[in-house]
Amino acid sequence: MRRSEINACINHAKELYNSISFRLPEWAHFSPEEWDKQPDLAKWCNTHQMGWDVTDYGEGRFAERGLILFCLRNGILRQPGEVPYAEKIMIVGENQECPWHYHKVKMEDIIVRGGGNLVVELYNLTTDGEMDKESDVHVRTDGKLNILPAGGKVVLEPGQSVTLPRTMVHRFYGEEGKGDVIVGEVSQVNDDLADNYFFDTDARFTQITEDEAPIHPLWNELGK
């Protein structure tokens, strides 16, 4: 992605978060120069994978396959004294896919905080690490048990959520005609470097073409 695209995504996300009175921490608005004056905080956010994250999964088709994320809090796996939870706020566009993947460590709640509707499609995982195209999926939405066929979907409206157990294969996207979706995530510790297992992409992070200065660094650029 071009840096100008990333900057536009961040500005768009901030407008949508403001539209539902969701306030980000002070450092979400730091310029690169302001981050340079906060080396301890920058190191903390980098090691905890906290802050801005914009990805097209390395494919250059952000409108079709991409995601805007902001991680507000997070621990570090298997580190004594670290918090055991994480929280994110994300933007998902209409028909914009977060591709098929699962987590071995993280359990998570995906929550629609505002905007449009989120479509979540689901499979179980086979013992050899493939999508199980046969078995029913048991998943809870706001505590209600849903039994779906393999590849079945739940459609979440604002205020609704789904709980995804470990190894449940999932993808999600904004429902067509409903607008951008403001999506929250509350989970166990999140590790985007080691606990994402994708089926049809190898790139979690974006290669950036620097066509303008960043308004805010991404979390993996902090402290460098």
Disulfide bonds with the S-S distance in Angstrom:
none
